[in-house]
Amino acid sequence: MKNIKHIEKLQRLHNLICLECTGSPPELADRLSVSDRTIYYLLEQLKDFEAQIGYDRRRKTYYYKEDFILEVNFSICIGNQDQVMEILDGSYLRGGTS
């Protein structure tokens, strides 16, 4: 479940960046209920996916310098070799800029 919660936080951050209403890093950390350090870690993860992220000090917001889409697809299966049940399949989170 930790991984899903992490992906949800990444998605929320992505959506706020798309809307260009993140606030300052401490405000963003409060909004996402994480530490300042976690905000920088999440931003680095988006940059690892080649997101071009800037920060406007006047408006106090992060923004994408270029269009960026974040879409996560995964599947969860449980069971043994004889019987497997798929409990989640397909696109879970989706967001982007156009």
C-alpha positions as a Markdown table, in Angstrom:
| # | Residue | x | y | z |
|---|---|---|---|---|
| 1 | Met | 0.0 | 0.0 | 0.0 |
| 2 | Lys | 2.9 | 2.4 | 0.6 |
| 3 | Asn | 3.7 | 2.3 | -3.1 |
| 4 | Ile | 0.2 | 3.2 | -4.1 |
| 5 | Lys | 0.2 | 6.1 | -1.6 |
| 6 | His | 3.5 | 7.3 | -3.0 |
| 7 | Ile | 2.1 | 7.2 | -6.6 |
| 8 | Glu | -1.0 | 9.1 | -5.4 |
| 9 | Lys | 1.2 | 11.8 | -3.9 |
| 10 | Leu | 3.2 | 12.0 | -7.2 |
| 11 | Gln | 0.0 | 12.3 | -9.1 |
| 12 | Arg | -1.3 | 15.1 | -6.8 |
| 13 | Leu | 2.0 | 16.9 | -7.2 |
| 14 | His | 1.8 | 16.5 | -11.0 |
| 15 | Asn | -1.8 | 17.9 | -11.0 |
| 16 | Leu | -0.8 | 20.9 | -9.0 |
| 17 | Ile | 2.1 | 21.6 | -11.2 |
| 18 | Cys | -0.2 | 21.4 | -14.3 |
| 19 | Leu | -2.5 | 23.9 | -12.7 |
| 20 | Glu | 0.5 | 26.1 | -11.7 |
| 21 | Cys | -0.8 | 26.4 | -8.1 |
| 22 | Thr | 1.7 | 24.5 | -6.0 |
| 23 | Gly | 2.7 | 27.4 | -3.6 |
| 24 | Ser | 6.1 | 27.5 | -2.1 |
| 25 | Pro | 7.9 | 24.3 | -1.2 |
| 26 | Pro | 6.8 | 24.4 | 2.5 |
| 27 | Glu | 3.2 | 25.2 | 1.5 |
| 28 | Leu | 3.3 | 22.4 | -1.0 |
| 29 | Ala | 4.6 | 20.0 | 1.7 |
| 30 | Asp | 1.8 | 21.0 | 4.0 |
| 31 | Arg | -0.8 | 20.6 | 1.2 |
| 32 | Leu | 0.5 | 17.1 | 0.4 |
| 33 | Ser | 1.0 | 16.2 | 4.1 |
| 34 | Val | 4.7 | 15.3 | 3.6 |
| 35 | Ser | 8.1 | 16.8 | 4.6 |
| 36 | Asp | 9.9 | 19.4 | 2.5 |
| 37 | Arg | 12.5 | 16.8 | 1.7 |
| 38 | Thr | 9.8 | 14.5 | 0.3 |
| 39 | Ile | 8.7 | 17.3 | -2.0 |
| 40 | Tyr | 12.2 | 17.6 | -3.5 |
| 41 | Tyr | 12.3 | 13.8 | -3.8 |
| 42 | Leu | 9.0 | 13.7 | -5.7 |
| 43 | Leu | 10.2 | 16.6 | -7.9 |
| 44 | Glu | 13.4 | 14.6 | -8.7 |
| 45 | Gln | 11.3 | 11.6 | -9.6 |
| 46 | Leu | 9.3 | 13.6 | -12.1 |
| 47 | Lys | 12.6 | 15.0 | -13.5 |
| 48 | Asp | 13.9 | 11.4 | -13.8 |
| 49 | Phe | 10.9 | 10.9 | -16.2 |
| 50 | Glu | 12.3 | 13.9 | -18.2 |
| 51 | Ala | 9.8 | 16.4 | -16.9 |
| 52 | Gln | 11.1 | 19.9 | -17.4 |
| 53 | Ile | 10.1 | 21.7 | -14.1 |
| 54 | Gly | 10.7 | 25.3 | -13.3 |
| 55 | Tyr | 9.8 | 27.4 | -10.3 |
| 56 | Asp | 8.4 | 31.0 | -10.5 |
| 57 | Arg | 9.4 | 32.8 | -7.3 |
| 58 | Arg | 7.1 | 35.7 | -8.0 |
| 59 | Arg | 4.0 | 33.5 | -8.4 |
| 60 | Lys | 5.4 | 30.9 | -5.9 |
| 61 | Thr | 4.6 | 27.9 | -8.0 |
| 62 | Tyr | 6.3 | 25.1 | -9.9 |
| 63 | Tyr | 5.3 | 24.7 | -13.5 |
| 64 | Tyr | 6.2 | 22.5 | -16.5 |
| 65 | Lys | 8.5 | 24.2 | -19.0 |
| 66 | Glu | 7.3 | 21.8 | -21.7 |
| 67 | Asp | 4.2 | 19.6 | -22.1 |
| 68 | Phe | 4.4 | 16.6 | -19.8 |
| 69 | Ile | 2.0 | 13.7 | -19.3 |
| 70 | Leu | 2.1 | 11.3 | -16.3 |
| 71 | Glu | 0.1 | 8.1 | -16.8 |
| 72 | Val | 0.5 | 5.0 | -14.5 |
| 73 | Asn | -0.7 | 1.6 | -15.5 |
| 74 | Phe | -0.4 | -1.5 | -13.3 |
| 75 | Ser | -2.1 | -4.7 | -12.4 |
| 76 | Ile | -2.4 | -6.5 | -9.1 |
| 77 | Cys | -3.0 | -10.3 | -9.0 |
| 78 | Ile | -3.3 | -12.5 | -6.0 |
| 79 | Gly | -3.4 | -16.2 | -5.5 |
| 80 | Asn | -1.3 | -19.3 | -6.2 |
| 81 | Gln | -0.2 | -21.1 | -9.4 |
| 82 | Asp | -3.6 | -22.9 | -9.7 |
| 83 | Gln | -5.8 | -19.9 | -9.1 |
| 84 | Val | -5.1 | -16.2 | -9.7 |
| 85 | Met | -7.5 | -13.4 | -9.2 |
| 86 | Glu | -6.8 | -10.0 | -10.8 |
| 87 | Ile | -8.1 | -7.3 | -8.4 |
| 88 | Leu | -6.9 | -4.2 | -10.3 |
| 89 | Asp | -6.0 | -3.8 | -13.9 |
| 90 | Gly | -5.5 | -0.9 | -16.2 |
| 91 | Ser | -4.9 | 2.8 | -16.0 |
| 92 | Tyr | -5.0 | 3.9 | -12.4 |
| 93 | Leu | -3.8 | 7.5 | -12.5 |
| 94 | Arg | -3.7 | 9.8 | -15.4 |
| 95 | Gly | -2.9 | 13.4 | -15.9 |
| 96 | Gly | -1.0 | 15.7 | -18.2 |
| 97 | Thr | -0.7 | 19.0 | -20.0 |
| 98 | Ser | -1.6 | 19.4 | -23.6 |
